Amino acid sequence: MLVEVWSDIVCPWCYIGKRRFEKALASFEHAGDVDIRWRSFELDPGAPFRRSKPMAAHLAAKYGMTLEQAKARLADMNELASADGLVYDLANTQGGNTFDAHRLIHLGNARNLDTGATVKEALLKAYFTDLQPISEPDVLLEIGVASGLEPEEVGGLLATDRFAAEVRQDEAEAAALGCTGVPFFVFNRTFAVPGAQDSSTFLITLRRTWERSHPDEPTVEVAPACNDDACAM
């Protein structure tokens, strides 16, 4: 079974959705038969290389709220993430363009999907927890090498436009599939789950997808639950 996940590195709901999906996968009877491919989606393709404003000021300007309201929203999101075992410090994140980070994930996927997943997790942790600027080549090089890639291949990636077309293709596919925000989970191109749904929703979708592709095997149902937690474009 293939699960494709469209997400962005700087999307706080995407990291939460990843953890909730992983919790569901740990309870899935056929978890060993599930491949996960992380696909590219930029919430702001026109983002500058590095944002000059602090995150609270950027949020306030973008959504027309006061600085105090923006800081409160970020603090609420930090608290919500902690419920899923994540450590966020959103006010001190160093925002910027994520295009090269997505190319790095594609480089990992080219090695194998496990390496791609390792790169994805490392990028999310670097941005949300370690407060690193994941648009910087030196940071991407360090993350790539720590994830098992060779320094020469990461350096070669960053010095060229390798995998640029693949990032754009992912984004075009997302649009074709009706994705308007992330995270966006697609199961065997049969079922789609938008947003950081709770783990029971992911688990029932895993089981229903398995049932669709293995109709002669018995399945176990769980009660579905939904919410609308996603980052809009």
C-alpha positions in Angstrom: 0.0 0.0 0.0 1.3 3.4 -0.9 0.5 6.5 1.2 1.5 9.8 -0.4 1.6 12.9 1.8 1.7 16.4 0.5 3.0 18.8 3.1 5.3 21.8 3.7 8.2 22.0 6.1 7.0 25.2 7.7 3.4 24.1 8.2 2.7 23.5 11.9 -0.3 21.2 11.2 1.8 19.1 8.9 4.2 18.0 11.7 1.2 17.3 13.9 -0.5 15.4 11.2 2.6 13.3 10.7 2.7 12.3 14.3 -1.0 11.4 14.3 -0.6 9.3 11.2 2.4 7.6 12.7 0.3 6.7 15.7 -2.4 5.2 13.5 0.2 3.3 11.5 1.7 1.8 14.7 -1.8 0.2 15.3 -2.3 -1.0 11.8 -2.1 -4.7 11.3 -0.3 -4.5 8.0 2.1 -1.6 8.8 5.0 -3.5 7.3 3.3 -3.4 3.9 2.9 0.4 3.8 5.2 2.6 1.9 5.1 6.4 2.6 6.2 8.9 0.0 6.6 12.5 1.1 5.5 14.9 -1.6 6.1 18.6 -2.1 3.7 21.5 -1.4 4.8 25.1 -0.8 2.3 27.2 1.2 4.1 30.3 -0.1 6.1 29.6 -3.3 7.0 33.3 -3.4 8.4 33.4 0.1 11.8 35.2 0.4 14.9 33.3 1.0 14.7 34.4 4.7 11.9 36.4 6.3 13.1 39.6 7.9 10.2 39.9 10.4 9.7 37.7 13.5 7.0 35.1 13.0 4.5 37.0 15.2 4.9 40.2 13.2 4.6 38.2 9.9 1.4 36.5 11.1 -0.1 39.8 12.2 0.6 41.5 8.9 -0.6 38.5 6.9 -3.9 38.0 8.7 -4.6 41.6 9.8 -4.4 40.9 13.6 -2.6 42.7 16.4 0.8 41.6 17.5 -0.6 40.4 20.8 -3.3 38.3 19.0 -0.6 36.8 16.8 1.6 35.9 19.7 -1.4 34.3 21.5 -2.2 32.2 18.4 1.4 31.0 18.2 1.4 30.1 21.9 -1.9 28.1 21.5 -0.3 26.2 18.6 2.7 25.4 20.6 0.5 24.0 23.3 -1.5 21.9 20.8 1.6 20.5 19.3 2.8 19.4 22.8 -0.2 17.1 23.1 1.2 15.1 20.2 4.7 15.0 21.7 6.2 17.8 19.7 8.2 20.8 20.9 7.3 24.0 19.1 8.6 27.5 19.6 6.8 29.2 16.7 7.6 32.7 17.7 11.3 32.1 17.2 11.2 30.0 14.0 13.2 31.4 11.1 10.9 31.4 8.2 11.9 31.4 4.6 11.6 29.7 1.2 11.2 25.9 1.4 11.9 25.0 -2.3 15.4 23.7 -1.8 14.3 21.8 1.3 11.7 20.0 -0.8 14.4 19.2 -3.4 16.4 17.6 -0.6 13.5 15.4 0.3 13.3 14.3 -3.3 17.0 13.5 -3.2 16.3 11.3 -0.2 13.4 9.6 -1.9 15.7 8.9 -4.9 17.9 6.8 -2.5 14.9 5.1 -1.0 11.6 6.1 0.7 13.1 5.5 4.2 15.8 8.0 3.5 13.3 10.5 2.2 11.3 10.0 5.4 14.4 10.6 7.5 15.1 13.8 5.7 11.5 15.0 6.1 11.5 14.3 9.8 14.9 16.0 10.2 13.8 19.1 8.4 10.6 19.4 10.5 12.5 19.1 13.7 15.2 21.5 12.6 12.6 24.2 11.8 10.1 23.8 14.6 12.2 22.6 17.5 15.8 23.5 16.8 14.8 26.8 15.2 17.2 26.5 12.3 16.8 28.4 9.0 16.0 25.5 6.7 16.4 27.7 3.6 20.2 28.0 4.2 22.5 25.7 2.2 24.7 25.0 5.2 21.8 23.9 7.2 20.4 21.7 4.4 23.8 20.1 3.9 24.1 19.3 7.6 20.6 17.8 7.6 21.1 15.8 4.4 24.4 14.3 5.6 23.0 13.5 9.1 20.1 11.7 7.3 22.5 9.4 5.5 23.2 11.2 2.2 26.7 11.9 0.9 28.1 15.4 1.3 29.0 15.4 -2.4 25.5 14.6 -3.6 23.8 17.1 -1.3 26.3 19.8 -2.3 25.7 18.9 -6.0 21.9 19.2 -5.4 22.2 22.6 -3.9 24.6 23.9 -6.6 22.1 22.9 -9.4 18.3 22.8 -10.0 18.1 19.0 -9.7 14.7 17.8 -8.7 13.2 21.3 -9.3 10.9 19.8 -11.9 9.8 17.0 -9.5 8.8 19.5 -6.9 6.7 21.4 -9.4 5.2 18.1 -10.6 4.2 17.2 -7.0 2.5 20.6 -6.7 0.7 20.1 -10.0 -0.5 16.7 -8.9 -1.8 18.1 -5.7 -3.9 20.6 -7.6 -5.2 17.9 -9.9 -6.2 15.8 -6.9 -8.1 18.7 -5.4 -5.7 19.6 -2.6 -6.1 23.1 -1.4 -4.2 22.9 1.9 -1.9 20.6 3.7 -1.3 18.1 5.1 -3.0 16.0 2.5 -2.8 12.2 2.7 -3.7 10.0 -0.3 -4.0 6.3 0.2 -3.3 4.1 -2.9 -4.9 6.9 -5.0 -8.2 5.6 -3.7 -8.9 7.6 -0.5 -7.8 11.1 0.5 -7.7 12.5 4.0 -7.2 16.3 4.2 -5.8 17.9 7.4 -4.2 16.7 10.6 -7.1 14.4 11.4 -7.1 12.3 14.6 -5.4 8.9 14.6 -8.6 7.0 14.5 -9.5 8.6 11.1 -6.1 7.6 9.7 -6.5 4.1 11.0 -9.9 3.5 9.5 -8.6 4.8 6.2 -5.6 2.5 6.3 -7.9 -0.4 7.0 -10.5 0.6 4.3 -7.7 1.0 1.7 -6.3 -2.4 2.6 -9.8 -3.9 2.3 -10.2 -2.4 -1.1 -7.0 -3.9 -2.4 -7.4 -7.2 -0.4 -11.1 -7.9 -0.6 -10.9 -11.5 0.7 -9.2 -10.6 4.0 -11.2 -9.8 7.1 -10.9 -6.2 8.4 -11.4 -4.4 11.7 -13.5 -1.3 11.8 -13.0 1.7 14.0 -15.3 4.7 14.5 -14.3 7.6 12.3 -13.7 11.1 13.6 -12.9 14.2 11.7 -11.9 17.8 12.1 -10.6 20.5 9.8 -7.1 21.1 11.1 -5.1 22.1 8.0 -3.0 24.9 6.8 -4.7 26.7 3.9 -2.9 27.9 0.8 
